[in-house]
């Protein structure tokens, strides 16, 4: 059974940093693309970043380029989202996804 568990969300001030973690189990982690998505209140869920097997291909939304970094540790079946220079518009629930499986999310709130 596929399991995705996000953590690391918190309330931070504008300009601050957070590192989100998505721990996974139940599938062959190393061969899958994995993505971080976010959904702000009243808005549609959007892709923030994705990472391919062996980290050979990384995509970032334009809104986070230069501020966010996605990485993976295949020895721990875990992906990370390092978020720097956070802005109030980054406030959202953050989810990781593999295939059609989603985690339950972790809340990031950025105060002005």
C-alpha positions in Angstrom: 0.0 0.0 0.0 1.4 3.3 -1.1 2.0 5.8 1.7 3.0 9.5 1.4 3.5 11.5 4.6 4.4 15.2 4.4 5.8 17.2 7.3 7.6 20.4 8.0 4.9 23.0 7.4 4.8 25.9 9.9 4.0 29.5 10.4 6.9 31.7 9.3 7.5 35.3 8.5 8.0 36.6 5.1 11.6 36.0 4.0 11.9 32.9 6.1 12.7 29.4 5.2 11.2 25.9 5.6 12.2 22.4 4.5 9.3 20.1 3.8 9.7 16.4 3.8 7.7 13.6 2.2 8.4 10.2 3.5 7.1 7.4 1.3 6.6 3.6 1.4 4.9 0.9 -0.5 6.3 1.3 -4.0 9.7 1.2 -5.8 10.6 4.8 -5.0 13.7 5.1 -7.1 11.9 4.6 -10.5 9.2 7.2 -10.1 8.8 10.9 -10.8 7.6 12.6 -7.6 6.1 16.0 -7.3 5.2 18.7 -4.8 1.9 20.5 -5.3 0.2 23.2 -3.3 -3.3 24.5 -2.9 -4.1 27.9 -1.5 -7.5 28.6 0.0 -10.0 29.2 -2.8 -7.5 28.3 -5.6 -6.8 25.2 -7.7 -4.0 22.8 -6.8 -0.8 23.6 -8.7 2.5 21.9 -9.4 5.3 23.5 -7.5 8.2 21.2 -8.4 8.9 17.7 -9.7 11.9 15.4 -9.8 12.7 12.5 -12.0 14.4 9.2 -11.1 18.1 9.8 -10.4 17.3 13.5 -10.2 18.1 13.9 -13.9 15.2 16.2 -14.6 13.9 18.8 -12.2 11.1 21.2 -13.0 10.0 24.2 -10.9 7.1 26.5 -11.3 8.1 30.0 -12.4 6.8 31.5 -9.2 9.3 29.6 -7.1 12.4 29.4 -9.3 15.4 30.8 -7.5 13.7 30.2 -4.1 12.7 26.6 -3.9 14.8 23.4 -4.4 13.5 19.9 -4.7 15.6 16.9 -4.0 15.3 13.2 -3.3 17.1 10.6 -1.2 16.6 7.2 -2.7 18.2 5.5 0.3 15.4 6.9 2.6 12.5 6.9 0.0 12.1 10.6 0.8 11.8 13.8 -1.1 12.4 17.3 0.2 11.3 20.8 -0.7 13.7 23.5 0.6 11.8 26.8 0.5 13.8 30.0 1.0 12.7 33.7 0.9 9.1 32.7 1.5 6.4 35.1 0.5 2.8 35.5 1.8 1.6 34.1 -1.6 3.4 30.8 -0.8 0.8 30.2 1.9 -0.9 26.9 1.0 -1.3 23.3 1.9 1.6 21.4 0.3 1.2 17.9 -1.0 3.5 15.3 -2.5 2.3 13.0 -5.2 3.5 9.9 -7.0 1.3 8.5 -9.8 -2.3 8.8 -8.6 -1.4 8.8 -4.9 -1.4 11.9 -2.7 -0.3 12.6 0.8 -2.5 14.4 3.3 -0.5 17.6 3.1 1.3 20.0 5.4 0.3 23.6 5.9 2.7 26.4 5.2 1.6 29.9 6.4 3.7 32.9 5.6 2.9 36.1 7.4 3.7 39.6 5.9 
